[in-house]
Amino acid sequence: MKGRSWAALQGTCYYPVDLEQPTGAHISISRSGSGHSAVARITVEAIDYGTEEITLPDIPQANPSPADLKRDARDRALLGKVWNRKEGPARFTLPLALPVQPLPKGKSFGVKRVFNGKPASQPHTGTDYPTPVGSPILAVADGTVVVAEDLFFEGNAVFIDHGDGLISMYFHLAEIKVQAGDDVKKGHTLGRVGSTGRATGPHLFFGVRWHNARINPQFVLEAPSKIPNITP
């Protein structure tokens, strides 16, 4: 897909499409194995996720100073290295484990947000789960912690590389209990729910990138049979 290739996961080929992939695009995909190959095309259709007006309190993230923006630029550079990591073997199966127990109904994936009257530069790339302050946040699969620190907009944040190009993200933590380089197992406590960074209240932002595509976490937290499929 898009000039890249990866191994099937438990015998199934998955083709993640980024949230901001232009609509109307025709993407060629292929699969091969056991001496056979097949080709198909995906047409990207528009989905209206809606718009959300958010009033931020008097926090630095509401009106960033030049120093704040410089700090955020450093954060973007740090995360750029995460997105460009070499993809290793998969250390997960689908569905992933839940990032909090129990997992409440999530909201806001894909919505266009307006903060204090100013449109955000991109849609919401993860899902917000309204969970009580202090609730344990759990690793959704085995992996290596690649970032575990306080970022300007994300607040206390943890990023885990699960292999096969899958990166899970956990934002706005009250505290972080792991550090970069740690090897964690599924269900490991990464931190506690809080409201650090650009947040109006306590909740968990959970996001997923797979082969550098920002996808709805719902697809990997539910049974794989619910993921839309295509037959080449």
VENSULVEN-V955776 format. One record per backbone hydrogen bond with DSSP energy under -1.0 kcal/mol. CO is the residue of the C=O (numbers start at 1). NH is the residue of the N-H. E is the energy in kcal/mol with one decimal. If there is no record, write none. Layout:
co;nh;e
CO;NH;E
CO;NH;E
This chain:
co;nh;e
1;4;-1.9
9;12;-1.6
12;9;-3.0
18;21;-2.0
22;25;-1.3
25;44;-2.4
27;42;-3.1
29;40;-2.5
31;38;-2.3
33;36;-1.9
36;33;-2.6
38;31;-2.1
40;29;-2.9
42;27;-3.1
44;24;-3.7
50;112;-2.6
52;114;-2.6
54;116;-2.9
57;59;-2.1
59;62;-2.0
65;69;-2.5
66;70;-2.0
67;71;-2.1
68;72;-2.4
69;73;-2.1
70;74;-1.7
71;75;-2.0
72;76;-2.6
73;77;-1.9
74;78;-2.1
75;79;-2.5
76;80;-2.1
77;81;-1.1
79;83;-2.3
80;84;-1.1
82;85;-1.5
88;164;-3.5
99;138;-3.3
107;128;-2.6
108;111;-1.5
111;124;-2.6
112;52;-2.7
113;120;-3.0
114;54;-3.2
115;118;-2.3
118;115;-2.6
124;110;-3.4
127;206;-2.7
128;107;-1.5
129;131;-1.4
129;204;-2.5
132;135;-1.9
135;193;-2.1
137;190;-3.3
139;187;-2.7
140;97;-2.4
143;184;-2.7
144;161;-2.9
145;181;-3.3
147;159;-2.7
149;157;-2.4
151;155;-1.6
153;198;-2.8
154;172;-2.5
155;151;-2.4
156;173;-2.3
157;149;-1.5
158;170;-2.1
159;146;-2.6
159;147;-1.3
160;168;-2.2
161;144;-2.3
162;91;-2.5
163;166;-1.9
165;211;-1.5
166;162;-3.0
167;209;-2.4
168;160;-2.3
169;207;-1.9
170;158;-2.1
171;205;-1.0
175;192;-1.7
179;182;-2.2
182;145;-2.9
184;143;-2.3
185;188;-2.3
188;139;-2.2
190;177;-3.2
191;137;-2.5
192;174;-2.8
193;134;-2.5
194;203;-1.9
197;199;-1.6
204;129;-2.8
205;171;-2.1
206;127;-2.6
207;169;-2.5
208;215;-1.6
209;167;-3.0
210;213;-1.4
213;210;-2.3
214;19;-1.3
216;219;-1.8
217;220;-1.2
217;221;-1.1
218;222;-1.2
220;96;-3.7
223;226;-2.4
224;227;-1.9
